[in-house]
Amino acid sequence: VAAAAIALLAHVQNEPTIEVLGTLISASSIGFLIHNWSPASIFMGDVGSAFLGFSIAAIPLMSVEAKPNMLFVTICSVWPFLFDTVLTFFRRLVRRENVLQAHRSHLYQRLVQCGMSHAMVVTLYAAGSAIASTLAIASLRSAAFAVATLIAIPAMAAALAVLVSMRESEGPVGPKTSNGRVPTAH
């Protein structure tokens, strides 16, 4: 979604190199997603996702005039991942956890642990990214959309955090007995 938003903005701004890079990253990500959709036949891993994130982050810096709006649209389009990372980092820091140690406490991981399917979580994050990208691109033409963008992103971030909290408060997920309770291990 972020790469497609970058490609669209680059097209509007007449930056063909950035447009091609955004299109290639978007198309290759879609091709990868087909094989990574549950049940996945391939897995990107940390190295692949770090390179993809770096590529998306570097594209705005390659803009001919390094236009701030390219950076703005990129940041808006990746807000779910930025928010999840920052919130998780500070949450772990406050809890005095080793922030350099592997963990499974990102919001997207916690949603899956609470019973949401991978497809639902991916769709949720992609929708948040698409909404923010659309608003950010529209905001370049209208101040009203700029205000809407600056309201929508924090609202979606708060909604995501509340969703995780609500799902976790519902209790453990797993096979249930006929009375609706999760069986306990003896």
DRENDO-1510 file (C-alpha; in Angstrom, 1 decimal, always signed):
<recs>
REC; n; res; u; v; w
REC; 1; VAL; +0.0; +0.0; +0.0 .
REC; 2; ALA; +2.8; +2.4; +0.9 .
REC; 3; ALA; +4.7; +1.7; -2.3 .
REC; 4; ALA; +1.5; +2.2; -4.4 .
REC; 5; ALA; +0.9; +5.5; -2.6 .
REC; 6; ILE; +4.4; +6.6; -3.4 .
REC; 7; ALA; +4.1; +5.6; -7.0 .
REC; 8; LEU; +0.8; +7.5; -7.3 .
REC; 9; LEU; +2.2; +10.6; -5.8 .
REC; 10; ALA; +5.3; +10.4; -8.0 .
REC; 11; HIS; +3.1; +10.1; -11.0 .
REC; 12; VAL; +1.2; +13.2; -10.0 .
REC; 13; GLN; +4.5; +15.1; -9.3 .
REC; 14; ASN; +6.1; +13.9; -12.6 .
REC; 15; GLU; +8.9; +11.9; -11.0 .
REC; 16; PRO; +9.2; +8.9; -13.3 .
REC; 17; THR; +12.1; +7.2; -11.4 .
REC; 18; ILE; +10.3; +7.3; -8.1 .
REC; 19; GLU; +7.1; +6.2; -9.8 .
REC; 20; VAL; +8.8; +3.2; -11.3 .
REC; 21; LEU; +10.5; +2.2; -8.0 .
REC; 22; GLY; +7.2; +2.5; -6.1 .
REC; 23; THR; +5.4; +0.5; -8.8 .
REC; 24; LEU; +8.1; -2.2; -8.7 .
REC; 25; ILE; +8.0; -2.5; -5.0 .
REC; 26; SER; +4.2; -2.6; -4.9 .
REC; 27; ALA; +4.0; -5.2; -7.6 .
REC; 28; SER; +6.7; -7.4; -6.2 .
REC; 29; SER; +5.0; -7.2; -2.7 .
REC; 30; ILE; +1.7; -8.3; -4.2 .
REC; 31; GLY; +3.5; -11.2; -5.9 .
REC; 32; PHE; +5.1; -12.2; -2.7 .
REC; 33; LEU; +1.8; -11.8; -0.7 .
REC; 34; ILE; +0.2; -14.4; -2.9 .
REC; 35; HIS; +2.7; -17.0; -1.8 .
REC; 36; ASN; +2.8; -15.6; +1.8 .
REC; 37; TRP; -1.0; -15.7; +2.4 .
REC; 38; SER; -2.1; -18.2; +4.9 .
REC; 39; PRO; -1.2; -21.0; +4.6 .
REC; 40; ALA; +2.1; -19.5; +3.5 .
REC; 41; SER; +4.4; -21.4; +1.2 .
REC; 42; ILE; +7.2; -18.8; +1.8 .
REC; 43; PHE; +8.1; -16.4; +4.6 .
REC; 44; MET; +9.9; -13.1; +4.3 .
REC; 45; GLY; +11.5; -13.0; +7.7 .
REC; 46; ASP; +13.2; -10.1; +9.5 .
REC; 47; VAL; +15.9; -9.6; +6.8 .
REC; 48; GLY; +13.3; -9.3; +4.0 .
REC; 49; SER; +11.0; -7.1; +6.0 .
REC; 50; ALA; +13.8; -4.8; +7.1 .
REC; 51; PHE; +15.0; -4.4; +3.5 .
REC; 52; LEU; +11.4; -3.7; +2.3 .
REC; 53; GLY; +11.0; -1.1; +5.1 .
REC; 54; PHE; +14.3; +0.5; +4.2 .
REC; 55; SER; +13.4; +0.6; +0.5 .
REC; 56; ILE; +10.1; +2.3; +1.3 .
REC; 57; ALA; +11.8; +4.7; +3.7 .
REC; 58; ALA; +14.6; +5.6; +1.2 .
REC; 59; ILE; +12.4; +6.4; -1.7 .
REC; 60; PRO; +11.2; +9.8; -0.5 .
REC; 61; LEU; +14.8; +10.8; -0.1 .
REC; 62; MET; +15.5; +10.0; -3.7 .
REC; 63; SER; +12.9; +12.5; -4.9 .
REC; 64; VAL; +14.4; +15.1; -7.3 .
REC; 65; GLU; +13.6; +18.0; -5.1 .
REC; 66; ALA; +13.3; +15.9; -1.9 .
REC; 67; LYS; +9.7; +17.3; -1.6 .
REC; 68; PRO; +8.3; +17.2; +2.0 .
REC; 69; ASN; +5.0; +16.0; +0.7 .
REC; 70; MET; +6.6; +12.8; -0.5 .
REC; 71; LEU; +7.9; +12.2; +3.0 .
REC; 72; PHE; +4.5; +13.1; +4.5 .
REC; 73; VAL; +2.6; +10.7; +2.3 .
REC; 74; THR; +5.2; +7.9; +3.0 .
REC; 75; ILE; +5.0; +8.4; +6.8 .
REC; 76; CYS; +1.2; +8.5; +6.7 .
REC; 77; SER; +1.1; +5.3; +4.6 .
REC; 78; VAL; +3.2; +3.3; +7.0 .
REC; 79; TRP; +1.6; +4.7; +10.2 .
REC; 80; PRO; +0.3; +1.3; +11.4 .
REC; 81; PHE; +3.8; -0.1; +11.5 .
REC; 82; LEU; +5.4; +3.0; +13.0 .
REC; 83; PHE; +2.7; +3.2; +15.7 .
REC; 84; ASP; +2.9; -0.5; +16.5 .
REC; 85; THR; +6.7; -0.4; +16.7 .
REC; 86; VAL; +6.9; +2.8; +18.8 .
REC; 87; LEU; +4.1; +1.7; +21.2 .
REC; 88; THR; +5.6; -1.8; +21.6 .
REC; 89; PHE; +9.1; -0.4; +22.3 .
REC; 90; PHE; +7.9; +2.0; +24.9 .
REC; 91; ARG; +5.5; -0.5; +26.5 .
REC; 92; ARG; +8.4; -3.0; +26.8 .
REC; 93; LEU; +10.7; -0.2; +28.2 .
REC; 94; VAL; +8.1; +0.8; +30.8 .
REC; 95; ARG; +7.8; -2.8; +31.9 .
REC; 96; ARG; +11.6; -3.0; +32.1 .
REC; 97; GLU; +11.8; -5.8; +29.5 .
REC; 98; ASN; +14.9; -6.2; +27.5 .
REC; 99; VAL; +14.0; -4.3; +24.3 .
REC; 100; LEU; +16.8; -6.0; +22.4 .
REC; 101; GLN; +15.4; -9.5; +23.1 .
REC; 102; ALA; +13.1; -11.3; +20.7 .
REC; 103; HIS; +9.4; -11.0; +21.7 .
REC; 104; ARG; +5.8; -11.5; +20.5 .
REC; 105; SER; +4.2; -8.4; +21.9 .
REC; 106; HIS; +3.6; -6.2; +18.8 .
REC; 107; LEU; -0.1; -5.3; +18.4 .
REC; 108; TYR; -0.4; -7.4; +15.3 .
REC; 109; GLN; +1.0; -10.4; +17.1 .
REC; 110; ARG; -1.3; -9.9; +20.1 .
REC; 111; LEU; -4.3; -9.7; +17.8 .
REC; 112; VAL; -3.4; -13.1; +16.3 .
REC; 113; GLN; -2.8; -14.5; +19.8 .
REC; 114; CYS; -6.3; -13.3; +20.7 .
REC; 115; GLY; -7.9; -15.3; +17.9 .
REC; 116; MET; -7.9; -12.9; +14.9 .
REC; 117; SER; -6.8; -14.7; +11.7 .
REC; 118; HIS; -3.7; -13.5; +9.9 .
REC; 119; ALA; -5.9; -12.4; +7.0 .
REC; 120; MET; -8.0; -10.2; +9.3 .
REC; 121; VAL; -4.9; -8.6; +10.8 .
REC; 122; VAL; -3.3; -8.0; +7.4 .
REC; 123; THR; -6.6; -6.5; +6.1 .
REC; 124; LEU; -6.9; -4.3; +9.2 .
REC; 125; TYR; -3.3; -2.9; +8.8 .
REC; 126; ALA; -3.7; -2.5; +5.0 .
REC; 127; ALA; -7.0; -0.7; +5.4 .
REC; 128; GLY; -5.5; +1.7; +7.9 .
REC; 129; SER; -2.6; +2.3; +5.5 .
REC; 130; ALA; -4.9; +2.8; +2.5 .
REC; 131; ILE; -7.1; +5.2; +4.4 .
REC; 132; ALA; -4.2; +7.3; +5.6 .
REC; 133; SER; -2.5; +7.2; +2.2 .
REC; 134; THR; -5.6; +8.4; +0.4 .
REC; 135; LEU; -6.2; +11.2; +2.9 .
REC; 136; ALA; -2.5; +12.2; +2.8 .
REC; 137; ILE; -2.5; +12.4; -1.0 .
REC; 138; ALA; -5.8; +14.3; -1.0 .
REC; 139; SER; -4.4; +16.7; +1.6 .
REC; 140; LEU; -1.8; +18.0; -0.9 .
REC; 141; ARG; -4.8; +19.5; -2.8 .
REC; 142; SER; -7.0; +20.6; +0.1 .
REC; 143; ALA; -6.3; +21.9; +3.6 .
REC; 144; ALA; -9.5; +20.1; +4.8 .
REC; 145; PHE; -8.0; +16.8; +3.9 .
REC; 146; ALA; -4.8; +17.7; +5.7 .
REC; 147; VAL; -6.9; +18.3; +8.9 .
REC; 148; ALA; -8.8; +15.1; +8.3 .
REC; 149; THR; -5.4; +13.2; +7.9 .
REC; 150; LEU; -4.1; +14.6; +11.1 .
REC; 151; ILE; -7.3; +13.6; +13.0 .
REC; 152; ALA; -7.8; +10.2; +11.3 .
REC; 153; ILE; -4.3; +8.7; +11.9 .
REC; 154; PRO; -4.3; +9.3; +15.7 .
REC; 155; ALA; -8.0; +8.1; +15.8 .
REC; 156; MET; -7.1; +4.9; +13.9 .
REC; 157; ALA; -4.1; +4.4; +16.2 .
REC; 158; ALA; -6.2; +4.7; +19.3 .
REC; 159; ALA; -8.8; +2.4; +17.8 .
REC; 160; LEU; -6.2; -0.2; +17.1 .
REC; 161; ALA; -4.8; +0.0; +20.7 .
REC; 162; VAL; -8.4; -0.2; +22.1 .
REC; 163; LEU; -9.2; -3.2; +19.8 .
REC; 164; VAL; -6.1; -5.1; +21.1 .
REC; 165; SER; -7.0; -4.2; +24.7 .
REC; 166; MET; -10.6; -5.4; +24.2 .
REC; 167; ARG; -9.6; -8.6; +22.5 .
REC; 168; GLU; -7.1; -9.4; +25.3 .
REC; 169; SER; -9.7; -8.7; +28.0 .
REC; 170; GLU; -12.1; -11.3; +26.4 .
REC; 171; GLY; -9.8; -13.9; +27.9 .
REC; 172; PRO; -7.9; -16.9; +26.4 .
REC; 173; VAL; -8.7; -18.2; +22.9 .
REC; 174; GLY; -8.8; -21.8; +22.2 .
REC; 175; PRO; -11.1; -24.8; +21.9 .
REC; 176; LYS; -14.2; -24.4; +24.1 .
REC; 177; THR; -16.3; -26.9; +25.9 .
REC; 178; SER; -20.1; -27.2; +25.4 .
REC; 179; ASN; -20.6; -24.6; +28.2 .
REC; 180; GLY; -18.5; -22.1; +26.3 .
REC; 181; ARG; -15.5; -22.3; +28.7 .
REC; 182; VAL; -11.9; -22.9; +27.7 .
REC; 183; PRO; -10.9; -26.3; +29.1 .
REC; 184; THR; -8.1; -26.2; +31.7 .
REC; 185; ALA; -5.1; -28.4; +31.7 .
REC; 186; HIS; -4.7; -30.8; +34.6 .
</recs>
